[in-house]
Amino acid sequence: MDLKMLLVNGILFVVLTILFSIGADIVTNVQTGQTAGSAAYNVSGYGLAGMLKMGNQMPTLAVVLISAAIIGTLITYFAFK
């Protein structure tokens, strides 16, 4: 993996984080327009809970991806030294 791919992956991660944020906001707005206790209200509530759980995992995912990039770079450096 070269530096161009790291940049592309970093931009992709930022875009995904922004999409989760905007998506959660949209689902929240949809849920407020539904009747409490209806199937549509419950489905949008479950969707919102899933998006929030995924959003909460973003910092952990970022640490894992950055660690993998650093380890991959070090292995490549020492392998070709």
KARA-V713375 format. One record per helix or strand of 2 or more residues. SS is the DSSP state (2 for helix, 1 for strand). FROM is the first residue (numbers start at 0). LEN is the number of residues. Records with the same first field share a line. If there is no record, write none. Layout:
SS->FROM-LEN / FROM-LEN
This chain:
2->2-30 / 38-18 / 57-22
